[in-house]
Amino acid sequence: MELSVREIITACRGRLICGDENVIISGVSTDTRTIEPGMLFIPVRGENFDGHKFIDKAIENGAAAVLTELGGEYPVPAVRVEDTRRGMGRLASYYLNKLAIPTVAITGSVGKTTTKDMVASVLAKGYNVYKTQGNLNNDIGVPLTIFALEPYHTAAVIEMGMNHFGEISYLTSIVRPDVALITNVGVSHIENLGSREGILKAKCEIFEGLKPDGIAIVNGDDDMLSTLKGSREGLVMFGTDSSLDWYADNIRERGLDGIDCSIHHSHSGLSFDVSIAVPGRHMVLNALAAAAAGYALGMDAESIKAGIEDFKPTKMRMDIIHTGELTIINDVYNSNPVSAMAAVDVLAAEKGVRCAILGDMFELGSFAPKLHYELGEYTAKKGIDIIVAVGKLSRQLYEGAKQVRDKDVYYFETQEEFLDNINDIITGKMTVLVKASRGMKFEKTTEKLRGE
């Protein structure tokens, strides 16, 4: 990265309050712990902190310039702006536009990270790709993702998250994507958005920033997204219906080893078979999304197929672990009703004894009791042999499962309480699913099952 302070002033709509505008910065950070010599430090305000208090520390650690909402004199160039968060967004947009590389923006209630990784895997067959790392998908994370781009990168895949109206609108205005993709409309963040109709509206904000010749891609199998058909020119829809632009058929599940299918493009006649190394029918939709995005950026069938087959999921997402008598489906990165049911489906397809350890799903608001209860019912009806519900919200999951059957259904208010009793429940050879929202930190349960 290489930007002059003069460019920063212009991009951020700020003014230089001290220092030399000809100084060049080589990177951007909002955290003094990651500051390296030559970087621009951007202090941001949060609910419990104010980054401005750490400007001196950032300079001490090597910051070559700072953005600030305050006045003052510093030993490095300082650019004053009204709002450092907005200034950071403007600078990120300026830098991305300067690089002039194609970008794919991805959002959705479920599967956006997996889809992001698969799209990146496909594009890597023809581009030098940079993709969102971890959960850097908000108004700070998206700019930081952009700042991590280097001149040798030739494409970017950027994940966008949200929990309120207007957030995706802001993020897409920064990125101005060539391709905008929505994986689905579930119930995540429904406490803030009121209804699935509200979630649909918020997700569709991603199209506001599309370049004039940009391509919008949506999941046509999703009941909410399917209503967008004909709503905008050039909308690309994917799913398992042969009337869609991209569709899959001949779906063949291989248990925990993955799933195979045939992918078709209705308009070009392009068609190929593909083997996906991750289990679950929902992975077919992720592969279709990746195929549609890859094709939109000029990838051919051979490259799309190779990219999908080379895909490896992010750690703690449908990670299959074999330890002695146990086969663990480690899916503890996050959880919501849709992804939890999909994971239960994968478990239900396995032979032998099957155990589901399910924890609280957050950000469901007043819908939480009903949705946890329904997940419990669903898990029991799928014939899962042992059901363990963990967490305060999961009391309703337990009640839902108990409504279907009494035997081998357990409840623990805390993970610690469950771990104290785990050896009485997990005995002998079995397949165990471990899934909960990120805040539950269920990797502790996975570690215990692995004997760590």
C-alpha positions in Angstrom: 0.0 0.0 0.0 1.2 3.5 -0.8 -0.8 6.7 -0.2 0.4 10.2 0.4 -1.0 12.3 3.3 -2.2 14.7 0.5 -4.4 11.9 -0.9 -5.7 11.1 2.6 -6.7 14.7 3.1 -8.6 14.7 -0.3 -10.2 11.2 0.2 -11.3 11.8 3.8 -12.5 15.4 3.2 -10.2 16.5 6.0 -7.6 19.2 6.7 -4.0 19.0 7.6 -3.5 20.4 11.2 0.2 19.6 11.4 3.0 17.9 9.5 4.0 17.4 5.8 1.3 16.4 3.3 4.0 14.7 1.2 4.6 11.9 3.7 3.8 8.4 2.3 2.0 5.8 4.4 2.3 2.1 3.8 -0.7 0.7 5.7 -3.6 1.5 8.0 -4.4 0.3 11.5 -7.0 1.1 14.2 -5.1 -0.9 16.8 -1.8 0.3 18.4 -0.9 -3.4 18.9 -0.8 -3.9 15.1 0.9 -0.6 14.2 4.0 -1.0 12.1 6.4 1.8 11.1 5.0 3.8 8.2 1.3 3.2 8.9 -1.6 5.6 9.3 -3.3 5.3 12.7 -7.1 5.8 12.7 -8.6 6.1 16.2 -12.2 5.1 16.4 -14.7 5.6 19.1 -16.6 2.6 20.6 -19.2 2.2 23.3 -16.5 1.5 25.9 -13.3 3.1 24.4 -12.0 6.0 22.5 -9.0 5.3 20.2 -8.0 9.0 20.4 -6.5 8.2 23.8 -4.0 6.0 22.1 -2.7 8.3 19.4 0.6 9.0 21.3 1.1 5.2 21.8 0.5 4.6 18.0 3.1 7.3 17.2 5.5 5.7 19.7 5.0 2.4 17.9 5.8 3.8 14.5 2.7 5.5 13.1 3.7 7.8 10.3 0.5 9.8 10.3 -2.8 10.0 12.2 -6.5 10.7 11.4 -8.3 12.5 14.3 -11.4 14.3 15.3 -9.5 16.5 17.7 -7.0 19.3 17.3 -3.5 19.3 18.7 0.2 19.1 17.7 1.9 15.8 16.8 5.4 14.8 15.6 3.8 13.3 12.5 1.2 14.6 10.0 -2.3 14.7 11.4 -5.5 15.0 9.3 -8.6 16.3 11.1 -12.0 14.9 10.1 -15.5 15.2 11.6 -15.8 11.4 12.0 -12.9 9.0 11.9 -15.1 6.0 11.0 -16.6 7.8 8.0 -13.2 9.1 7.1 -11.8 5.6 7.2 -14.7 4.5 4.9 -14.0 7.3 2.4 -10.3 6.5 2.4 -11.0 2.8 1.8 -13.3 3.6 -1.1 -10.6 5.9 -2.6 -7.9 3.3 -2.3 -10.1 0.5 -3.8 -11.0 2.7 -6.7 -7.3 3.5 -7.2 -6.5 -0.2 -7.4 -9.3 -0.7 -10.0 -9.7 -4.4 -9.5 -13.0 -6.4 -9.7 -14.8 -7.0 -6.4 -17.4 -9.4 -5.3 -19.5 -8.3 -2.3 -21.4 -11.0 -0.3 -24.1 -10.9 2.3 -26.8 -13.2 3.7 -28.3 -14.5 6.9 -26.5 -17.9 6.6 -23.5 -19.1 4.7 -21.9 -15.9 3.6 -18.5 -16.8 5.0 -18.5 -20.2 3.4 -19.7 -18.7 0.1 -17.0 -16.1 0.4 -14.4 -18.7 0.8 -15.7 -20.8 -2.2 -16.0 -17.7 -4.5 -12.4 -16.9 -3.6 -11.4 -20.4 -4.3 -13.0 -20.3 -7.8 -11.5 -16.8 -8.6 -8.1 -18.0 -7.4 -7.9 -20.0 -10.6 -7.6 -16.9 -12.6 -6.9 -14.0 -10.2 -4.6 -13.2 -7.3 -7.5 -12.9 -4.8 -7.7 -11.3 -1.4 -10.8 -12.1 0.7 -12.2 -10.9 4.0 -10.3 -12.5 7.0 -12.2 -13.7 10.0 -15.3 -11.6 10.8 -14.0 -8.3 9.5 -17.4 -7.5 7.8 -18.7 -4.4 9.5 -18.0 -0.6 9.1 -14.5 -1.0 10.5 -13.8 -4.5 9.1 -14.6 -3.8 5.5 -12.3 -0.8 5.2 -9.5 -2.8 7.0 -10.1 -5.6 4.4 -9.6 -3.1 1.6 -6.5 -1.6 3.2 -4.9 -5.1 3.3 -5.0 -5.2 -0.5 -1.7 -4.9 -2.3 -1.0 -3.8 -5.9 -0.4 -7.5 -6.8 -3.9 -8.5 -5.9 -6.2 -8.6 -8.9 -9.6 -9.4 -7.3 -11.2 -9.0 -3.9 -14.1 -10.9 -2.3 -15.6 -8.9 0.5 -18.1 -10.1 3.1 -20.7 -7.7 4.5 -22.5 -8.2 7.7 -25.2 -6.2 9.4 -27.8 -6.1 12.1 -29.6 -2.8 11.4 -31.0 -1.0 8.4 -28.6 1.2 6.5 -25.4 -0.8 7.4 -25.1 -2.7 4.1 -26.1 0.4 2.2 -23.0 2.1 3.7 -20.7 -0.8 3.1 -21.7 -1.2 -0.5 -21.2 2.5 -1.1 -17.5 2.0 0.0 -16.9 -1.1 -2.2 -18.9 -0.3 -5.3 -18.9 -4.0 -6.2 -18.8 -5.5 -9.7 -20.8 -8.5 -8.3 -23.2 -8.4 -5.4 -24.4 -11.7 -4.0 -27.1 -12.6 -1.4 -26.9 -16.2 -0.1 -30.3 -16.3 1.7 -32.7 -14.5 4.0 -33.0 -16.2 7.4 -33.9 -14.9 10.8 -30.5 -13.7 12.1 -30.8 -10.2 13.6 -34.6 -10.4 13.3 -34.8 -8.7 16.7 -33.6 -5.4 15.1 -35.2 -5.8 11.7 -38.7 -6.9 12.8 -39.5 -9.5 10.2 -38.0 -11.6 7.4 -39.4 -8.9 5.0 -37.3 -6.4 6.9 -34.2 -8.6 6.6 -34.8 -9.0 2.9 -35.0 -5.2 2.5 -31.8 -4.8 4.5 -29.9 -7.4 2.5 -31.0 -5.9 -0.8 -29.2 -2.7 0.2 -26.1 -4.4 -1.2 -27.4 -3.7 -4.8 -27.4 0.1 -4.1 -23.6 0.3 -4.6 -23.4 -2.0 -7.6 -21.5 -0.5 -10.5 -23.7 0.5 -13.5 -22.7 -2.7 -15.3 -22.6 -4.8 -12.1 -24.2 -8.2 -11.7 -26.7 -9.0 -8.9 -26.8 -12.7 -7.9 -29.4 -14.3 -5.5 -30.5 -17.7 -4.2 -33.6 -18.5 -6.2 -34.4 -21.4 -3.8 -34.9 -19.0 -0.9 -38.6 -18.1 -0.5 -37.8 -14.5 0.1 -35.2 -13.9 -2.5 -37.2 -15.7 -5.1 -39.7 -12.8 -5.0 -37.0 -10.6 -6.6 -37.4 -12.3 -9.9 -37.9 -9.7 -12.6 -37.3 -6.9 -10.1 -34.1 -5.7 -11.7 -32.5 -6.1 -15.1 -29.8 -8.7 -15.4 -30.6 -10.4 -12.0 -29.0 -13.8 -11.9 -30.7 -16.5 -9.8 -29.3 -19.9 -8.7 -30.9 -22.9 -7.1 -32.1 -26.4 -7.8 -35.0 -25.4 -10.2 -34.0 -25.9 -13.8 -35.9 -22.7 -14.7 -33.2 -20.6 -12.9 -30.1 -19.1 -14.5 -27.8 -21.5 -12.7 -29.1 -24.8 -11.3 -27.9 -28.1 -9.9 -29.3 -31.6 -10.3 -28.1 -35.2 -9.9 -27.3 -34.4 -6.3 -25.5 -37.3 -4.6 -24.6 -37.2 -0.9 -21.4 -38.9 0.3 -22.1 -38.6 4.0 -19.4 -36.7 5.9 -17.1 -37.0 2.9 -19.1 -34.4 1.0 -21.6 -34.1 -1.8 -21.6 -34.3 -5.6 -23.8 -32.6 -8.1 -24.1 -31.5 -11.7 -24.0 -27.7 -12.3 -25.7 -26.1 -15.3 -25.8 -22.6 -16.8 -29.2 -22.2 -18.6 -28.0 -19.5 -21.0 -24.6 -20.7 -22.3 -25.2 -24.4 -22.1 -22.2 -24.7 -19.8 -22.5 -27.9 -17.7 -20.1 -29.9 -15.5 -20.0 -32.4 -12.6 -18.4 -31.4 -9.3 -17.4 -33.0 -6.0 -17.7 -30.8 -3.0 -15.5 -31.9 0.0 -17.9 -30.6 2.7 -21.1 -32.4 3.6 -24.6 -31.0 3.4 -27.1 -30.1 0.6 -26.7 -26.4 1.4 -23.2 -26.7 0.0 -24.7 -27.2 -3.4 -26.2 -23.7 -3.2 -22.8 -22.3 -2.1 -21.2 -24.0 -5.1 -23.8 -22.5 -7.4 -23.2 -19.1 -6.0 -19.5 -19.5 -6.6 -20.1 -20.7 -10.1 -22.3 -17.7 -10.9 -19.9 -15.2 -9.4 -16.9 -16.8 -11.1 -18.6 -16.8 -14.5 -19.6 -13.2 -14.1 -15.9 -12.4 -13.8 -14.9 -14.4 -16.8 -14.0 -17.8 -15.3 -14.5 -20.9 -17.6 -16.1 -24.2 -16.6 -12.8 -25.9 -16.0 -11.6 -23.2 -13.6 -15.0 -23.0 -11.8 -15.0 -26.8 -11.2 -11.4 -26.8 -10.0 -12.0 -23.9 -7.6 -15.1 -25.5 -6.1 -13.3 -28.9 -5.7 -10.3 -27.1 -4.1 -12.5 -25.3 -1.5 -11.7 -25.8 2.2 -14.0 -24.4 4.8 -13.0 -21.8 7.5 -11.8 -23.4 10.8 -14.7 -24.5 13.0 -17.2 -24.7 10.1 -18.3 -28.2 9.4 -14.8 -29.4 10.4 -14.8 -33.2 10.5 -12.6 -34.6 13.3 -11.9 -38.3 14.0 -10.7 -39.2 17.5 -10.8 -42.8 18.5 -14.4 -43.8 18.8 -15.8 -40.4 18.0 -16.5 -38.6 14.8 -17.0 -34.9 15.6 -18.8 -32.5 13.3 -17.2 -29.3 14.7 -19.5 -26.4 13.6 -19.0 -24.0 16.4 -18.1 -20.8 14.4 -21.7 -19.6 14.7 -25.3 -20.7 14.7 -28.8 -19.7 13.7 -32.0 -21.7 13.1 -31.3 -22.3 9.4 -27.7 -23.4 9.7 -28.5 -25.4 12.8 -31.2 -27.4 11.0 -28.8 -27.9 8.0 -26.2 -29.3 10.4 -28.7 -31.6 12.0 -29.6 -32.9 8.5 -26.0 -33.8 8.0 -25.8 -35.6 11.3 -29.1 -37.4 10.7 -27.8 -38.9 7.4 -25.0 -40.7 9.4 -25.2 -44.3 10.5 -24.7 -45.5 14.0 -25.3 -43.5 17.2 -25.8 -39.8 16.6 -25.5 -37.0 19.2 -26.3 -33.3 18.8 -24.9 -30.9 21.3 -26.7 -27.7 20.6 -26.2 -24.3 22.3 -27.9 -20.9 22.4 -28.5 -19.0 19.1 -28.2 -15.3 19.7 -29.7 -12.1 18.2 -33.2 -13.6 17.8 -34.9 -11.2 20.2 -38.5 -12.0 21.1 -38.5 -14.9 18.5 -35.8 -16.8 20.5 -38.0 -19.0 22.6 -40.1 -20.2 19.6 -37.1 -20.7 17.3 -35.2 -22.7 19.9 -38.3 -24.8 20.7 -38.7 -25.5 17.0 -35.0 -26.6 16.6 -35.5 -29.0 19.5 -38.6 -30.5 17.9 -36.8 -30.7 14.5 -33.8 -32.4 16.0 -35.9 -35.0 17.8 -38.1 -35.7 14.7 -34.9 -36.3 12.6 -34.2 -39.3 14.9 -31.0 -37.9 16.5 -30.3 -40.5 19.2 -28.9 -38.2 21.9 -29.8 -34.5 22.2 -28.0 -32.1 24.6 -29.3 -28.6 25.0 -26.8 -26.1 26.6 -27.5 -22.5 27.6 -30.3 -20.4 29.1 -32.1 -19.9 25.7 -31.7 -23.6 24.9 -34.1 -24.5 27.7 -36.8 -24.1 25.1 -34.8 -26.3 22.7 -34.8 -29.0 25.4 -38.6 -28.5 25.9 -39.2 -28.8 22.1 -37.2 -32.1 21.9 -39.0 -33.5 25.0 -42.3 -32.8 23.4 -41.3 -35.4 20.8 -39.7 -37.9 23.1 -38.4 -38.3 26.6 -35.5 -40.6 26.2 -31.9 -39.3 25.9 -32.7 -35.6 25.9 -30.5 -33.5 28.3 -30.4 -29.9 29.5 -27.6 -27.9 31.1 -27.8 -24.2 31.8 -24.0 -23.7 31.3 -21.3 -25.3 29.2 -19.3 -25.8 32.3 -22.1 -27.9 33.9 -22.4 -30.0 30.7 -18.6 -30.6 30.6 -18.7 -31.8 34.2 -21.2 -34.5 33.0 -20.0 -35.1 29.5 -18.4 -38.5 30.2 -21.8 -39.8 31.4 -23.5 -38.9 28.1 -20.9 -39.3 25.4 -19.9 -43.0 25.7 -18.9 -45.5 23.0 -18.7 -45.1 19.3 -20.8 -42.2 17.9 -21.0 -39.2 15.6 -21.3 -35.9 17.5 -22.4 -32.5 16.2 -21.3 -29.5 18.2 -23.0 -26.2 17.3 -23.9 -22.9 18.9 -23.6 -19.2 18.4 -20.1 -17.8 18.6 -20.6 -16.2 22.0 -21.1 -19.7 23.6 -17.5 -20.6 22.9 -18.3 -24.2 22.1 -14.8 -24.9 21.0 -14.3 -25.8 24.6 -16.7 -28.7 24.1 -14.9 -29.8 21.0 -11.6 -29.7 22.8 -13.0 -31.8 25.6 -14.4 -34.4 23.1 -10.9 -34.5 21.5 -9.4 -35.2 24.8 -7.5 -31.9 25.0 
